[in-house]
């Protein structure tokens, strides 16, 4: 772990002093910079040269556009898609997030007309035959699987992969890589990415596997200049770094260095406590640095921060009235989020907490309000930086590290640039600001260096899993699959490594060995025959494009699922969706007898298969009763508040459990030919759980 708790055996140190009152102040060096703050004059939109260049390239070759967040990459996609539409062609726009896909769908429908645009995200399926489809990358990958299986070409003439740096995402990068490998060469590809360090290497890989040129359009200039500041605990703002003398490199400002080198530096708050955010907002308001996004280390901190803003007041009553009216409009679709516990802070203070523990509908309200300029501050985890249009004039950091789901690690240059990319709204700000706030987990010198660091490289995250193997075997022999794995970015990196990427050079051989291990197990368990072709069981199991396809498939083979009861089936599938270790100590009175009977039957019948998987070296998740009970209660019609209580989850996590259960039920619904009763129960189960507040009414 990157973070280490203080040792209990250290001698007690004298408590560092805390200011009695924070007074807004600014170093004289900032006067000239603050004088630039304001809204730029309204002018007719003129695309930047890199945007025009990219649109020109797309007509002749593949194109990878790498540019700072907020620089206008979507405009390139709109023009390129428009050109395809004018020729009578079809386009696919893929993004990593359902929320981002929904936002792009609305934007594209307004630009091209509703009849020309459809959306496919799993949760939404509208106008699927439209000439322009917006959806998630997983849906596009699945369509490629289906096209290969049926021996047909993907029904599109152009593909845009937004947020293409997700290629290097540990958990989901495999989906991006599969799309790039499977996409037919005839279909032009436009990749839109945040700034990355090895764009030319990715382009070289794509050229090697697609037999067509891939041009890189690289833009490093921010459309809105960024200035880095340091907020002293007294309330005084300083430049974080300055260029001293004739040196080209920037160094920490001397007053910042003096603060860091002092024996007992002033602190905003006592250890383990958050700063007085109301006072900090007063400093920001004094110098016209609002609206702001505060990046905090945890969801709990984001929620606690709201109470520390109670001293904050609106700058004008008219804006406060507009905010309240807009809140009423946005919350009218969902009775539950209309009663949200943080609504008071939203209406009276103009501040909000945004993180993955919040309901999707609530987060969408906050994003709308922030985009419309009606909020002063949002306290968010770093997830808000990835792919959501959520701009501000200023972003503030309290930590120089980030939790990646497993441990805290220092921010990478790409992560930092994505977060600071939210500072400075194009067309709304002349300049933007990134402010470092000192604290226990803030490495000020490191943040100062991050400003000048080149963007991080993207490396291959491809890995073999059972869903991939089953779907490839639908249309390929093992020898052909070996050729596909040779096309992976991992294999290319072995042949063309950069010095700092050599540690990834054995991925290619590992991929083939992993494939052979998966193939051997599928043969052992009867999903693949001795001729290396899928059996009948393997064919229908390939349609279970979920995290645990074999465990679920084995459950159907053994007839252990309650396939005629939609509530019970949804509950059992919910247990397979869960990824977290949970406390399964539940009071007996909370557990319906029929759920307990069905759950224990599934665990008992699948125990030997799970043990066999583990013996062969494959990961097997334990099944917990609590998520099954949670989904059962919601599907059975229990009130949301009761379901939240028994789930012991935050609302956002609970909504995600239900939505992922729905995704898995959709795959079960697809087994109508072999398991018609289960398919019908899955269909009914989906209807039972998709209601407010998981999905708002209307």
Steps between C-alpha positions, in 0.01 A plus 500: 500500500615853427356639821634397839317589821701682766683264734350463847850488647614839375544763771213744522567808296383845584179573315554726202332839532165568334402853395232661714345656193572462131528838330487522119827621354704475182868536424585806293626275219141390442357847433585486130361145469178573688444801276448255211206327669175545318270378228637520146313700239241307305635428155392273217649155554823446310655153520861470606754389238537157661125444474491589130807285437341200674176525299705512178699190602195294596387502139822327391627284787456394860566782744606525865430840653669566831422835660437651844163447664250762389683593181214413265559143385125435468479765225732283290271201543192705410656621174633157405167330577319771306717430196418129520128577539506728194633206297217275621728311742462381858711586806560354847611725789622298800577639846605335828211616719122471473467852638735635236318305228169650616649850488645447153171353378318818604769717341505302174120485478485878527774542240390240242130466585334236718411272209866468402638389838449188712643382830608158628631479857329193643273724710376683190417377152350770281501526118744208459470524120594870487799593282686632806527280809634620835579233756747341737814322389374170642195511271721569197735214595202266534373604157840411357478156665156447345615614156796260506275214613246554223767567240371848419658842498427749776220724376688828522734707285684695768591447868594758762658378824476779755730507805737269311761519777273250678703252295735511799228462764575204725143373520344598166788561260456150358169608339665789313781273381260232382303755295815627332609144417162373375384810309499431123775685315252664263343702788689824574583552866517829689651487848447793736726507802636710780867579462706180506873446476520229236242602240737422211558152641126430513465630144784274387327201659170581330673534162663161550171318567257697281710547187402863470672821603429642844593865536555666837364848563657624820398822671677604820371856523210557739219708357469663846839572666556339841671657801611297801456653844576415862253585777679582824306406816484870589278549195762655273534375143848466351626382163594134538792519261687783330763531232806641669775686316591371156411141582236337286392262776250614758572468871287523811438861593738613776214570745360151440848354565525706815168360623608141429835551674361661815529297822132524595309599187152638549222247424142544385366253755590242758625160377231277347266797460392679188583867440242775560356496151266791566803721568680366193195578286510853640861534378407367156197729478712802598720448193224383263631141483160329518349261398740240634548125517672362811658159447490303826627154585175327596123508460459555872722809486294638210182464705653640820634800310148633445446563871821702508357741240218634718659842521498538123246733344381563145647793315163619363136423578398474136737208446373335815141525375600356160677213674195411711272506198737281300531255789121471514489431126775236506374320811140482388565177306603303808306519828784328684786730403266793560533408868879461483673570831742744331233707328519771769872555434429514129224762529632720781878479455541415132735211582478128427671166557561289188634142512418145399311439824229739379203394292550549124192725482634725777843526337334597172317784679829627642673478163222701335512768769878528485507513120237776510718701740255492790721338768795652681677179596494126458692260725591199294719195481733472200239301303333827398807579288444203270274574210227712660450856377533666838697826461600764755723807520715344772590151618652441843708202618525379857690182408782424260396135481195310381325182610489258204257257662775304674754746638605864506761586238651834392304678229637428156562795266203390284268480804614841618455655155152348472402650834647842422331477161176587682645841593411776258180473298541555129290798397429585866848568646808685381718301741471207742670412828629192681551555872707279731384493863761376750413206719603160623474326162606789277853488358534861386838460321361200309195696386732778389689250285179347362425827324802455277503122464426345160180294478515134600537219249210264432587131529303192404257360756371213288433175680325178410171409666235235439258736327769601252603141428141379455416784263815467293450125467159573346677612183872417531725199536766505773760569231304805382459616859877477543532733201251740662698498824810577293318817396467617860663819618690284750659304215585822317664642813722193515614556143525879532557581867584835651756471774254565780259238367731197493340353810190429288692310234396149605126572461478348153617153604291517815189575292540185292575286804198647676282425198618138499422469873148635444451274198610193697251576777217555252578160348516337841158637591329428169460851359753421224544170320818312416483659153551845661148606408231618737248240604131590516556603861795713395300676232226623732749564783685741268196730517555547876734796459536563871766475769431138602363338181609144582359497852165627372507263203573206729207604716271479198647166395429360845153655509567665837361847424138594587420548133125555542517761775615846382559634852710203609689484170591870523618444858724205411650681201569795733720273712715421194532870416638606839876568508544607862573308816192532715382430850246219459385507861133573446217463748294192415175694501633712210551200271197356318501122525469445126796728429716318753400163352574611142830665594631200697401269214705703253804511733480129572455391137777724366752433775677219314520703177639801687758276668602358161547853361713596798708182471575589137621846603197713413356765730165417655301760687318388813122530494347718771141494616477873575500624136249227412277613789543862390390437141222271624357770725509762222350265240229402749395865531647597838554875560836637392592610852449145628711356219781749572496392864527127436758548225740690729610690187505858391216585264729526198654159564154351547379652173811364327434151641145512363603639161773239460249233598279635221791477254549134596127428481501637145754234404282235664206638304699427185493125575138476392567213255653265759351627828169668410363502856811665640503752214140596578574526872805716427287733287248541780776540759647791301164678500464448876830663597528783247303767683558821693748576647719252311363654183293816548143498376428675174 
